[in-house]
Amino acid sequence: MIRKQKPKLLVVTSTFPRWKEDTDPPFVYELSRRLTKKFDVIVHTPHYPGALRKENLENISVYRFRYFWTRYEKLAGSTGILPTLKSNRLYYGLVPFFLFAQFFSLLKLVIKNKPDVIHAHWIIPQGFVAVLVKLITGVPVVATAHGADIFGLSGAGFNLVKRFTLKKINTGTVVSQALVDAVSESICIDKKLDIIPMGVDSQVFTSERKDLSLLKRYNINGPVLLFVGRLTEKKGVKHLIDAMPDVLKYEPDARLLIVGSGELENKLRRQTESIGLKDKIHFVGAVSNGEIAKYYATADIFIGPSIKDKNGDTEGFGLTFVEAAMSGCLVIASDIGGVGDIVIDNETGFLVVAGNSKKLSEKIIFVLKNNNNFQEIAKKAREFCVENYEWKVIVTKYDKIFLKNIKCFMHCNKKRGFFN
């Protein structure tokens, strides 16, 4: 019996685990490995010092392209391209080399492996580069906007590139309704965009992962408040720290765990020390993807104080809110960006005005006072997230999109001889 060959899917991304137990957001990897059931998946991603040039991860063929001397290949590091550029302007000098290498290495990979469809994560730069390759090879492109590529890259030049890319891709997806609105308002393009967020595994993110050793490690005898994310401006951690003195006046035993790293870490540590809360606010640092679930499960309240940064970037969606809700946390979030898709005020969590430390402290105190009465909200939030954001729901949607594009590609181009 001849085994039917799977169609080939080429994933283009700047965020992908560099090694085992990496702290980089794993959502592209998690989606890719689940797609291997129906597709032969190839991943094209930037190289990083210490990472392998080629490897196979759970049936995913990973190719990491070189774009400069190894020691300097940190443009797409653990904080993301935009935060890396903001942290050190010298990295802007790498951008032309990055784009040049990304285009030619992707073109070479497409010609060699003959994929049936390309999935580009982020409109800029991956979507743009994938479209250029499409114009040469004809391979259809599905591009996903995650947020920073729409909110964080503004101005006439970037909007021109985004408009060109969105017109040329075969299918566009975004992770939230806020991104649909932003594309319509700022880019002024009338293109149907499917809302398909990234997913979360409800078997991993569950209250059963609670780890009491964390309480002992940080000497916690009261409520656990938690933040998880990159320590960048748009995450708004400054406002959470500013809110803590009032919270601690109400509940002296409360403790805040800040999980993550980033360009503002040292500044936030100094802020904490300046208000005398070094023993009340703990900077955990970056935690591996395999360990993060127990922090959520051990926390009582998850707080995401997101804001719009000076470049206009904000939360495109916010997977951490889904992870927290699935883990049984009560969730407090800023009413901004795509967060409202997940956190429905007083139904699946609590919303607060972005950038207002006073309002944030009042909301935290309100939830602490009524914690026992809000367990039904926590239960409803988990049910809502499992129904809408469980990986099997997300993968099914992408399966249909990819297969539809492949069918069209084969039908439209069977006489043109692409790759023949």
C-alpha positions in Angstrom: 0.0 0.0 0.0 1.4 3.4 -1.0 1.3 5.9 1.8 -0.3 9.2 0.8 2.2 12.1 0.9 1.3 15.0 3.2 1.2 18.5 1.7 4.2 20.6 2.7 3.8 23.7 4.9 6.6 26.2 5.2 6.4 28.3 8.4 8.3 31.6 8.4 8.7 33.2 11.8 11.1 35.3 13.9 9.9 33.8 17.2 10.7 30.1 17.7 12.4 28.1 20.5 16.2 28.3 20.1 16.8 25.2 22.3 15.2 22.9 24.8 13.8 24.7 27.8 13.9 28.1 26.0 12.0 31.0 27.4 11.0 32.4 24.0 7.2 32.4 23.5 6.4 28.9 22.1 3.1 29.6 20.3 4.5 29.2 16.8 6.2 26.0 17.8 3.1 24.7 19.5 0.9 25.4 16.4 3.5 24.0 14.1 4.0 20.7 15.9 0.2 20.1 16.0 0.0 20.8 12.3 2.4 17.9 11.6 -0.6 15.5 11.8 -1.7 16.7 8.4 1.3 18.5 6.9 5.1 18.1 6.5 6.1 21.2 8.4 9.3 23.1 7.7 10.2 26.2 9.8 12.4 29.0 8.6 13.6 31.2 11.4 16.7 33.4 12.2 19.8 32.0 13.7 20.8 32.9 17.3 24.2 32.3 19.0 24.2 28.8 20.5 21.3 27.5 18.4 21.7 24.7 15.8 21.6 25.7 12.1 19.4 22.7 11.3 17.5 20.3 13.5 14.3 18.2 13.7 11.9 19.0 16.6 9.0 16.6 16.9 8.8 16.0 13.1 9.4 19.7 12.3 12.4 20.4 10.1 13.9 23.6 11.4 16.2 25.8 9.3 17.9 28.8 11.0 19.3 31.3 8.5 22.5 33.2 9.1 22.6 37.0 8.5 25.7 38.3 10.3 28.7 37.2 12.4 27.3 34.7 14.9 27.9 36.7 18.1 25.8 39.6 16.7 22.8 37.5 15.5 20.6 38.6 18.4 18.1 40.8 16.5 15.3 38.2 17.0 16.2 37.3 20.5 14.1 36.5 23.5 12.6 40.0 23.8 11.4 40.2 20.1 12.7 42.4 17.2 11.1 45.7 18.1 12.2 45.7 21.8 15.7 44.6 20.7 15.9 47.6 18.4 14.6 49.9 21.1 17.1 48.6 23.6 20.1 49.3 21.4 20.0 51.4 18.2 23.1 49.7 16.9 20.9 46.8 16.0 19.3 48.9 13.3 22.5 48.3 11.4 21.6 44.6 11.2 18.1 45.1 9.7 19.3 45.3 6.0 21.4 42.2 6.4 18.5 40.4 8.2 16.0 41.2 5.4 18.5 40.3 2.6 19.4 37.0 4.2 15.8 36.2 5.1 14.6 36.7 1.5 17.4 34.7 -0.3 17.5 31.9 2.2 13.7 31.6 2.1 13.7 31.6 -1.7 16.3 28.9 -1.7 14.3 26.8 0.8 11.2 27.2 -1.3 12.9 26.1 -4.5 14.6 23.2 -2.8 11.6 21.9 -0.8 8.7 22.8 -3.0 6.2 23.7 -0.3 2.5 23.8 -1.1 1.8 26.8 1.1 3.7 29.3 3.2 2.5 30.5 6.6 4.2 33.8 7.6 3.9 35.0 11.2 3.9 38.8 11.4 3.1 41.0 8.4 6.4 42.7 8.7 9.0 41.4 8.0 8.0 37.8 7.4 4.8 38.5 5.5 6.5 41.0 3.3 9.4 38.7 2.5 7.1 35.7 1.9 5.1 37.8 -0.6 8.3 38.6 -2.5 9.1 34.9 -2.7 5.5 34.2 -3.8 5.8 36.7 -6.7 8.8 34.6 -8.0 7.5 31.1 -7.2 3.8 31.4 -7.1 3.5 29.5 -3.7 0.4 30.9 -1.8 1.0 32.8 1.4 -1.1 32.9 4.5 0.1 35.7 6.8 -0.8 36.2 10.5 -0.7 39.6 12.2 0.1 39.3 16.0 0.0 42.9 17.0 3.4 44.6 17.1 3.5 44.4 13.3 0.2 46.5 13.1 0.3 48.6 16.3 4.0 49.1 16.7 5.0 49.9 13.1 3.3 53.1 12.0 4.0 55.9 9.6 3.5 56.2 5.8 6.4 53.9 4.9 5.4 51.0 7.1 1.7 51.4 6.1 2.7 51.2 2.5 4.6 48.0 3.1 1.7 46.6 5.1 -0.8 47.6 2.5 1.2 46.0 -0.3 1.7 42.8 1.8 -1.9 42.4 2.7 -3.0 42.9 -0.9 -0.6 40.2 -2.2 -1.2 37.5 0.4 -3.7 34.8 -0.3 -5.2 34.7 3.1 -4.8 37.0 6.1 -5.4 36.1 9.7 -5.2 38.2 12.9 -5.3 37.2 16.5 -8.0 39.7 17.7 -10.9 42.0 16.6 -8.7 45.0 17.7 -6.3 44.1 14.9 -9.1 43.9 12.3 -10.2 47.4 13.4 -6.6 48.7 13.3 -6.0 47.4 9.8 -9.2 49.0 8.5 -8.5 52.3 10.2 -4.8 52.8 9.8 -4.0 50.9 6.6 -7.3 51.6 4.8 -7.5 48.3 3.0 -10.7 46.4 2.4 -9.5 42.8 2.9 -11.3 40.0 4.7 -9.2 38.9 7.7 -10.0 35.8 9.7 -9.7 36.1 13.4 -7.8 33.1 14.6 -5.7 33.6 17.8 -2.9 31.4 19.0 -4.0 28.6 21.3 -3.3 27.2 24.8 -3.2 23.6 26.0 -5.8 23.2 28.8 -4.1 20.0 29.9 -0.9 21.9 30.7 -2.5 25.1 32.1 -4.7 23.8 34.9 -5.1 24.5 38.6 -3.8 21.0 39.3 -0.3 22.3 38.5 -0.2 24.3 41.8 3.3 24.1 43.4 3.4 24.9 47.1 7.2 24.9 47.0 7.0 28.3 45.2 5.3 29.8 48.3 8.1 28.5 50.4 10.8 29.8 48.0 9.5 33.3 48.1 8.3 33.2 51.7 4.7 33.8 50.9 1.9 33.5 53.5 -0.8 35.5 51.8 -2.4 36.1 48.4 -0.1 35.6 45.3 -0.4 38.3 42.6 1.3 37.4 39.3 2.5 39.1 36.2 4.0 37.1 33.3 5.5 38.7 30.2 8.3 40.6 28.6 9.4 43.6 30.7 8.8 46.2 28.0 7.0 49.5 28.0 3.7 48.2 26.6 3.3 45.7 29.4 2.8 48.5 31.9 4.5 46.8 34.8 5.6 50.3 36.1 1.9 51.0 36.9 1.5 47.7 38.7 4.5 48.4 40.9 3.1 51.9 41.6 -0.2 50.3 42.6 1.4 47.9 45.2 1.8 50.3 48.2 -2.0 50.8 48.4 -2.6 47.0 47.9 -0.2 46.2 50.7 -1.9 48.6 53.0 -5.1 46.6 52.6 -3.4 43.1 52.5 0.2 43.3 54.1 0.8 39.6 53.3 0.2 39.9 49.6 3.2 39.3 47.3 3.7 40.1 43.7 5.7 37.7 41.4 7.0 39.3 38.2 7.9 36.6 35.8 9.9 37.6 32.7 12.8 39.6 31.5 13.4 42.5 29.1 14.8 45.9 28.5 13.1 47.6 31.5 14.0 45.0 34.1 16.8 47.0 35.9 14.7 50.1 35.8 11.7 48.3 37.4 14.0 46.8 40.0 15.2 50.3 41.0 11.6 51.5 41.1 10.7 48.7 43.5 13.7 49.4 45.7 12.9 53.2 45.7 9.4 52.6 47.3 10.8 50.0 49.8 9.1 47.0 48.5 12.0 44.8 47.6 10.8 42.0 49.9 7.2 42.3 48.7 7.8 42.3 45.0 9.9 39.4 43.6 11.5 39.5 40.1 11.6 35.8 39.1 13.3 36.4 35.8 12.6 34.4 32.6 11.0 31.0 33.2 11.2 28.1 30.8 8.0 27.2 29.0 8.0 23.8 30.8 7.9 25.5 34.2 5.6 28.5 33.7 2.3 26.6 34.2 3.0 26.1 37.9 3.4 29.8 38.5 -0.1 30.5 37.1 -1.6 27.6 39.0 -0.1 28.8 42.3 -1.2 32.4 41.9 -4.5 33.8 43.1 -4.8 36.8 40.8 -3.1 37.4 37.5 -2.6 41.1 36.5 -1.9 42.4 33.0 -1.5 46.2 33.3 -0.9 46.7 29.5 -0.7 50.2 28.0 -0.1 51.7 24.6 3.7 52.6 24.4 5.1 55.7 22.8 5.2 54.0 19.4 1.6 53.0 19.6 2.2 49.3 20.2 0.0 47.5 22.6 -1.5 44.0 23.2 -2.5 42.3 20.0 -4.2 39.5 21.9 -2.5 38.4 25.1 -2.0 34.6 25.5 -0.9 35.1 29.1 -4.5 36.0 30.0 -5.7 32.8 28.5 -3.0 30.8 30.2 -3.9 32.4 33.6 -7.6 31.9 33.1 -7.1 28.2 32.2 -5.0 27.8 35.3 -7.8 29.0 37.6 -6.5 32.6 38.3 -8.8 35.5 38.6 -7.7 37.9 35.9 -7.4 41.7 36.0 -6.5 43.4 32.7 -6.2 46.8 31.1 -9.1 47.6 28.7 -6.8 48.0 25.7 -5.9 46.3 22.4 -7.1 42.7 21.9 -7.5 41.9 25.6 -11.2 42.5 25.5 -11.7 39.4 23.4 -10.6 37.3 26.4 -11.4 39.3 29.5 -15.1 40.3 29.5 -15.6 42.6 32.5 -17.3 40.9 35.4 -17.9 37.8 33.4 -14.5 36.2 32.6 -12.4 38.7 34.5 -12.0 42.4 35.4 -11.1 45.3 33.2 -9.4 48.5 34.4 -8.4 51.8 32.7 -4.9 51.4 31.2 -2.1 53.4 32.8 -4.0 54.4 35.9 -2.2 53.0 39.0 -4.9 54.2 41.4 -7.7 52.5 39.5 -5.5 49.4 39.3 -4.9 49.3 43.0 -8.6 49.8 43.7 -9.5 46.9 41.4 -6.9 44.6 42.9 -8.2 45.4 46.4 -11.8 44.9 45.2 -10.9 41.4 43.9 -9.0 40.5 47.1 -11.9 41.5 49.2 -14.4 39.4 47.2 -12.1 36.6 46.2 -14.3 33.8 47.5 -17.3 35.2 45.8 -15.6 35.4 42.4 -14.8 31.7 42.0 -17.7 31.3 39.6 -16.0 33.9 37.4 -12.8 31.9 37.5 -14.7 28.8 36.5 -16.6 30.6 33.7 -13.3 32.1 32.4 -11.7 28.7 32.1 -14.7 27.2 30.3 -14.7 30.2 27.9 -11.0 29.9 27.1 -11.2 26.1 26.6 -14.1 26.5 24.3 -12.5 29.3 22.2 -8.7 29.0 22.6 -7.9 25.3 23.1 -5.3 24.3 20.5 -7.5 21.7 18.8 -10.0 24.5 18.0 -7.3 26.7 16.5 -5.5 24.0 14.6 -8.8 22.9 12.9 -9.3 26.4 11.6 -5.7 26.6 10.2 -6.0 23.2 8.7 -9.0 24.4 6.6 -7.3 27.6 5.5 -4.1 25.8 4.4 -5.9 23.1 2.6 -8.1 25.6 0.8 -5.1 27.6 -0.4 -3.3 24.4 -1.5 -6.3 23.2 -3.5 -6.6 26.6 -5.2 -2.8 26.7 -5.9 -2.8 23.2 -7.4 -5.9 24.0 -9.5 -4.7 27.4 -10.7 -1.1 26.5 -11.4 -1.2 22.9 -12.6 -0.6 24.1 -16.2 2.1 26.7 -15.3 4.7 24.2 -14.3 5.9 25.7 -11.0 8.6 23.5 -9.6 8.3 21.0 -12.4 
